């Protein structure tokens, strides 16, 4: 039986949630479905994730370093041309791209080619452009969304509903210790150090919380342009000695295995991978109730605590509840691990493949 060629496209293999999901899909399809995976990386950013040798990697080398607008435009055109030639030579059964800018890049690069093109929107857009999304949907074979809320919004701007599919992210297979109350007094958060992730709110809330719970430490796992600013803010709040900033690591299990509970302070999300992982591995979770994502995972108070966006006092109160109600922690932990099968890579990868193949 001839193995089918399929193509996955993403800007880089940096330490983000979308990158992890695409890597997991590629590995699963290569091993379980015996597909020839062509993994296209558009930029020259350094890899965080790795791929097995049976997956063919194509690096188009678009430079992310600052250049003039003219040089940047030329490089975009050059990269689009290289990508189109690559697709025409391989003739994959389908091309799956992640992230808005990559979806636009793929759409225009492959315009006119008779090939299945699947786009996945990985975030909740600040503004739903009627013509923008209806145009992308029209010239795609399908669009994969992560939440029902985004599906509802796109259905109101003229998108072809037959092409819209809601599939959540898979949870990675991790070796995380079973939850118990003897864990370190550590509160964990994971995410890029950017404005969207709301780390200033979390630091503020922690400064309120820690006055009554001085034994706790806050672990912030992630890197980004706001790191120095956040360090200064922690010092201003006089909590710097109780906050640890760590760069992302591939062996994340140790953090989930130590954390007493997890907090997500994002103001906007698509489908938060770190929250999902912590939740499925039994780490009790608190999250801002941003428009999409957290409420899809934490659907009731027996599964975690949701806090209104920007309400720092309520965030601190939720943290205080977790620190002082051990029965609540254990109940949430036991409830959440029951959902792990729903988000397994086996289940989610099959759903993706059905959409990509048009079954």
VOMIFI-488318 format. One record per residue (C-alpha): residue number from 1; residue in one letter; x, y, z. Coordinates in steps of 0.5 Angstrom, whole numbers, plus 500, padded with zeros to 3 digits. Each point is the difference from the previous one (the first is absolute). Layout:
N
{NUM, 'A', {X, Y, Z}}
...
! end
This chain:
359
{1, 'X', {500, 500, 500}}
{2, 'X', {503, 507, 498}}
{3, 'X', {501, 505, 506}}
{4, 'X', {496, 506, 499}}
{5, 'X', {504, 507, 500}}
{6, 'X', {497, 505, 505}}
{7, 'X', {503, 507, 501}}
{8, 'X', {500, 504, 507}}
{9, 'X', {502, 507, 500}}
{10, 'X', {502, 505, 506}}
{11, 'X', {504, 506, 501}}
{12, 'X', {505, 496, 505}}
{13, 'X', {501, 495, 505}}
{14, 'X', {501, 505, 506}}
{15, 'X', {497, 498, 507}}
{16, 'X', {493, 502, 498}}
{17, 'X', {493, 496, 501}}
{18, 'X', {499, 500, 492}}
{19, 'X', {507, 497, 499}}
{20, 'X', {499, 495, 505}}
{21, 'X', {493, 498, 497}}
{22, 'X', {503, 499, 493}}
{23, 'X', {506, 496, 502}}
{24, 'X', {495, 496, 504}}
{25, 'X', {496, 499, 494}}
{26, 'X', {506, 499, 495}}
{27, 'X', {503, 494, 505}}
{28, 'X', {493, 497, 501}}
{29, 'X', {498, 500, 492}}
{30, 'X', {507, 497, 498}}
{31, 'X', {500, 494, 505}}
{32, 'X', {493, 498, 501}}
{33, 'X', {497, 502, 493}}
{34, 'X', {506, 499, 496}}
{35, 'X', {500, 507, 496}}
{36, 'X', {506, 503, 497}}
{37, 'X', {501, 506, 504}}
{38, 'X', {503, 506, 497}}
{39, 'X', {501, 506, 505}}
{40, 'X', {501, 507, 498}}
{41, 'X', {503, 505, 504}}
{42, 'X', {499, 507, 497}}
{43, 'X', {505, 504, 504}}
{44, 'X', {508, 499, 503}}
{45, 'X', {498, 500, 507}}
{46, 'X', {503, 495, 505}}
{47, 'X', {496, 494, 501}}
{48, 'X', {498, 498, 507}}
{49, 'X', {496, 494, 498}}
{50, 'X', {503, 494, 496}}
{51, 'X', {498, 495, 495}}
{52, 'X', {501, 493, 499}}
{53, 'X', {504, 498, 494}}
{54, 'X', {495, 497, 496}}
{55, 'X', {497, 507, 499}}
{56, 'X', {502, 504, 494}}
{57, 'X', {502, 507, 502}}
{58, 'X', {500, 506, 495}}
{59, 'X', {503, 506, 503}}
{60, 'X', {498, 506, 495}}
{61, 'X', {505, 505, 504}}
{62, 'X', {496, 507, 501}}
{63, 'X', {504, 504, 504}}
{64, 'X', {497, 503, 506}}
{65, 'X', {505, 505, 502}}
{66, 'X', {498, 507, 498}}
{67, 'X', {501, 503, 493}}
{68, 'X', {498, 505, 496}}
{69, 'X', {492, 500, 498}}
{70, 'X', {503, 499, 492}}
{71, 'X', {504, 494, 502}}
{72, 'X', {495, 497, 504}}
{73, 'X', {495, 500, 495}}
{74, 'X', {505, 497, 495}}
{75, 'X', {501, 494, 505}}
{76, 'X', {493, 499, 501}}
{77, 'X', {499, 500, 492}}
{78, 'X', {506, 495, 500}}
{79, 'X', {498, 496, 505}}
{80, 'X', {493, 499, 497}}
{81, 'X', {503, 498, 494}}
{82, 'X', {504, 495, 503}}
{83, 'X', {494, 497, 504}}
{84, 'X', {496, 500, 493}}
{85, 'X', {505, 496, 497}}
{86, 'X', {501, 495, 505}}
{87, 'X', {493, 499, 501}}
{88, 'X', {499, 499, 492}}
{89, 'X', {506, 495, 500}}
{90, 'X', {498, 496, 506}}
{91, 'X', {492, 500, 498}}
{92, 'X', {498, 498, 508}}
{93, 'X', {493, 498, 501}}
{94, 'X', {499, 506, 504}}
{95, 'X', {503, 506, 503}}
{96, 'X', {499, 502, 507}}
{97, 'X', {502, 506, 503}}
{98, 'X', {500, 503, 507}}
{99, 'X', {499, 508, 502}}
{100, 'X', {497, 505, 497}}
{101, 'X', {506, 503, 496}}
{102, 'X', {502, 493, 498}}
{103, 'X', {493, 499, 497}}
{104, 'X', {500, 506, 496}}
{105, 'X', {507, 499, 498}}
{106, 'X', {498, 493, 497}}
{107, 'X', {493, 502, 497}}
{108, 'X', {504, 505, 496}}
{109, 'X', {506, 496, 498}}
{110, 'X', {495, 494, 498}}
{111, 'X', {495, 504, 497}}
{112, 'X', {497, 496, 494}}
{113, 'X', {504, 494, 501}}
{114, 'X', {495, 494, 500}}
{115, 'X', {502, 497, 507}}
{116, 'X', {496, 500, 507}}
{117, 'X', {502, 505, 504}}
{118, 'X', {498, 500, 508}}
{119, 'X', {501, 506, 504}}
{120, 'X', {500, 500, 508}}
{121, 'X', {498, 507, 504}}
{122, 'X', {504, 499, 506}}
{123, 'X', {498, 506, 504}}
{124, 'X', {494, 504, 501}}
{125, 'X', {501, 506, 496}}
{126, 'X', {499, 507, 503}}
{127, 'X', {495, 502, 494}}
{128, 'X', {496, 495, 496}}
{129, 'X', {501, 503, 493}}
{130, 'X', {494, 498, 496}}
{131, 'X', {503, 500, 493}}
{132, 'X', {507, 498, 502}}
{133, 'X', {497, 493, 503}}
{134, 'X', {495, 499, 495}}
{135, 'X', {505, 501, 495}}
{136, 'X', {505, 495, 503}}
{137, 'X', {495, 495, 501}}
{138, 'X', {497, 500, 493}}
{139, 'X', {507, 499, 497}}
{140, 'X', {501, 494, 505}}
{141, 'X', {498, 493, 500}}
{142, 'X', {499, 501, 508}}
{143, 'X', {502, 504, 506}}
{144, 'X', {501, 497, 507}}
{145, 'X', {498, 504, 506}}
{146, 'X', {501, 498, 507}}
{147, 'X', {494, 503, 504}}
{148, 'X', {493, 500, 498}}
{149, 'X', {500, 508, 502}}
{150, 'X', {504, 501, 494}}
{151, 'X', {496, 496, 496}}
{152, 'X', {494, 504, 502}}
{153, 'X', {503, 506, 498}}
{154, 'X', {503, 498, 493}}
{155, 'X', {493, 497, 499}}
{156, 'X', {497, 507, 500}}
{157, 'X', {505, 503, 495}}
{158, 'X', {498, 496, 494}}
{159, 'X', {505, 494, 501}}
{160, 'X', {498, 494, 497}}
{161, 'X', {498, 496, 506}}
{162, 'X', {501, 493, 496}}
{163, 'X', {507, 502, 500}}
{164, 'X', {501, 502, 507}}
{165, 'X', {502, 494, 505}}
{166, 'X', {501, 501, 508}}
{167, 'X', {506, 496, 502}}
{168, 'X', {503, 501, 507}}
{169, 'X', {507, 499, 501}}
{170, 'X', {503, 493, 502}}
{171, 'X', {504, 499, 507}}
{172, 'X', {507, 498, 500}}
{173, 'X', {502, 493, 503}}
{174, 'X', {504, 502, 506}}
{175, 'X', {502, 496, 506}}
{176, 'X', {497, 505, 505}}
{177, 'X', {500, 497, 507}}
{178, 'X', {493, 499, 503}}
{179, 'X', {497, 506, 504}}
{180, 'X', {501, 500, 508}}
{181, 'X', {500, 506, 505}}
{182, 'X', {507, 499, 502}}
{183, 'X', {502, 504, 494}}
{184, 'X', {505, 506, 500}}
{185, 'X', {497, 507, 502}}
{186, 'X', {500, 502, 493}}
{187, 'X', {495, 503, 495}}
{188, 'X', {502, 499, 493}}
{189, 'X', {498, 504, 493}}
{190, 'X', {503, 499, 493}}
{191, 'X', {500, 504, 494}}
{192, 'X', {504, 505, 496}}
{193, 'X', {501, 507, 504}}
{194, 'X', {496, 504, 496}}
{195, 'X', {494, 505, 501}}
{196, 'X', {495, 495, 498}}
{197, 'X', {502, 495, 506}}
{198, 'X', {498, 505, 505}}
{199, 'X', {506, 499, 505}}
{200, 'X', {500, 506, 503}}
{201, 'X', {493, 499, 503}}
{202, 'X', {503, 493, 502}}
{203, 'X', {506, 503, 504}}
{204, 'X', {495, 506, 503}}
{205, 'X', {495, 494, 502}}
{206, 'X', {506, 496, 503}}
{207, 'X', {502, 506, 504}}
{208, 'X', {494, 500, 503}}
{209, 'X', {499, 493, 501}}
{210, 'X', {507, 499, 503}}
{211, 'X', {499, 505, 506}}
{212, 'X', {495, 494, 503}}
{213, 'X', {504, 494, 497}}
{214, 'X', {507, 502, 501}}
{215, 'X', {503, 493, 498}}
{216, 'X', {498, 500, 493}}
{217, 'X', {504, 501, 494}}
{218, 'X', {498, 502, 493}}
{219, 'X', {503, 497, 494}}
{220, 'X', {500, 503, 493}}
{221, 'X', {502, 496, 495}}
{222, 'X', {501, 503, 493}}
{223, 'X', {504, 506, 497}}
{224, 'X', {498, 506, 496}}
{225, 'X', {501, 507, 499}}
{226, 'X', {497, 502, 506}}
{227, 'X', {505, 496, 505}}
{228, 'X', {504, 506, 502}}
{229, 'X', {494, 504, 501}}
{230, 'X', {496, 495, 504}}
{231, 'X', {507, 499, 505}}
{232, 'X', {500, 507, 501}}
{233, 'X', {492, 500, 502}}
{234, 'X', {501, 494, 505}}
{235, 'X', {506, 504, 503}}
{236, 'X', {495, 506, 501}}
{237, 'X', {495, 495, 503}}
{238, 'X', {505, 498, 505}}
{239, 'X', {499, 492, 498}}
{240, 'X', {506, 499, 495}}
{241, 'X', {503, 495, 505}}
{242, 'X', {494, 496, 500}}
{243, 'X', {499, 500, 492}}
{244, 'X', {505, 496, 496}}
{245, 'X', {500, 501, 492}}
{246, 'X', {502, 494, 496}}
{247, 'X', {501, 499, 493}}
{248, 'X', {496, 495, 496}}
{249, 'X', {503, 493, 501}}
{250, 'X', {498, 493, 496}}
{251, 'X', {499, 496, 506}}
{252, 'X', {494, 504, 503}}
{253, 'X', {498, 494, 504}}
{254, 'X', {504, 502, 506}}
{255, 'X', {496, 507, 501}}
{256, 'X', {493, 496, 499}}
{257, 'X', {503, 495, 505}}
{258, 'X', {502, 505, 506}}
{259, 'X', {494, 506, 499}}
{260, 'X', {495, 500, 505}}
{261, 'X', {496, 504, 495}}
{262, 'X', {500, 503, 493}}
{263, 'X', {498, 507, 499}}
{264, 'X', {498, 503, 493}}
{265, 'X', {499, 508, 499}}
{266, 'X', {500, 501, 493}}
{267, 'X', {495, 505, 497}}
{268, 'X', {499, 497, 493}}
{269, 'X', {501, 492, 498}}
{270, 'X', {499, 495, 495}}
{271, 'X', {500, 494, 504}}
{272, 'X', {505, 500, 505}}
{273, 'X', {505, 494, 500}}
{274, 'X', {503, 501, 507}}
{275, 'X', {493, 501, 503}}
{276, 'X', {498, 494, 497}}
{277, 'X', {506, 496, 501}}
{278, 'X', {500, 502, 508}}
{279, 'X', {493, 498, 500}}
{280, 'X', {500, 493, 497}}
{281, 'X', {506, 498, 504}}
{282, 'X', {496, 502, 507}}
{283, 'X', {503, 507, 502}}
{284, 'X', {494, 504, 502}}
{285, 'X', {500, 506, 496}}
{286, 'X', {497, 507, 500}}
{287, 'X', {499, 505, 494}}
{288, 'X', {498, 506, 498}}
{289, 'X', {493, 499, 496}}
{290, 'X', {503, 503, 493}}
{291, 'X', {495, 499, 494}}
{292, 'X', {502, 494, 498}}
{293, 'X', {504, 494, 503}}
{294, 'X', {500, 499, 507}}
{295, 'X', {492, 499, 501}}
{296, 'X', {501, 495, 494}}
{297, 'X', {505, 496, 505}}
{298, 'X', {497, 502, 507}}
{299, 'X', {492, 500, 499}}
{300, 'X', {498, 500, 508}}
{301, 'X', {503, 502, 506}}
{302, 'X', {501, 492, 502}}
{303, 'X', {506, 500, 494}}
{304, 'X', {503, 507, 502}}
{305, 'X', {499, 507, 501}}
{306, 'X', {499, 506, 495}}
{307, 'X', {501, 507, 502}}
{308, 'X', {498, 506, 496}}
{309, 'X', {505, 503, 496}}
{310, 'X', {504, 506, 503}}
{311, 'X', {497, 498, 507}}
{312, 'X', {506, 500, 504}}
{313, 'X', {497, 500, 507}}
{314, 'X', {496, 494, 497}}
{315, 'X', {506, 496, 498}}
{316, 'X', {503, 501, 506}}
{317, 'X', {494, 497, 504}}
{318, 'X', {500, 494, 495}}
{319, 'X', {507, 499, 502}}
{320, 'X', {499, 501, 507}}
{321, 'X', {494, 495, 500}}
{322, 'X', {505, 495, 497}}
{323, 'X', {505, 501, 505}}
{324, 'X', {495, 499, 506}}
{325, 'X', {495, 494, 497}}
{326, 'X', {504, 494, 499}}
{327, 'X', {493, 496, 499}}
{328, 'X', {499, 505, 494}}
{329, 'X', {506, 498, 497}}
{330, 'X', {500, 493, 501}}
{331, 'X', {493, 500, 497}}
{332, 'X', {502, 504, 494}}
{333, 'X', {506, 496, 498}}
{334, 'X', {496, 493, 500}}
{335, 'X', {494, 503, 496}}
{336, 'X', {505, 503, 495}}
{337, 'X', {504, 494, 498}}
{338, 'X', {494, 497, 498}}
{339, 'X', {500, 504, 494}}
{340, 'X', {507, 498, 497}}
{341, 'X', {497, 495, 495}}
{342, 'X', {496, 505, 497}}
{343, 'X', {506, 504, 498}}
{344, 'X', {505, 494, 499}}
{345, 'X', {504, 501, 494}}
{346, 'X', {497, 494, 497}}
{347, 'X', {493, 503, 500}}
{348, 'X', {502, 507, 497}}
{349, 'X', {505, 497, 495}}
{350, 'X', {495, 496, 497}}
{351, 'X', {495, 506, 500}}
{352, 'X', {505, 504, 496}}
{353, 'X', {501, 495, 495}}
{354, 'X', {493, 499, 499}}
{355, 'X', {499, 508, 498}}
{356, 'X', {507, 500, 496}}
{357, 'X', {498, 494, 496}}
{358, 'X', {493, 502, 499}}
{359, 'X', {497, 494, 503}}
! end
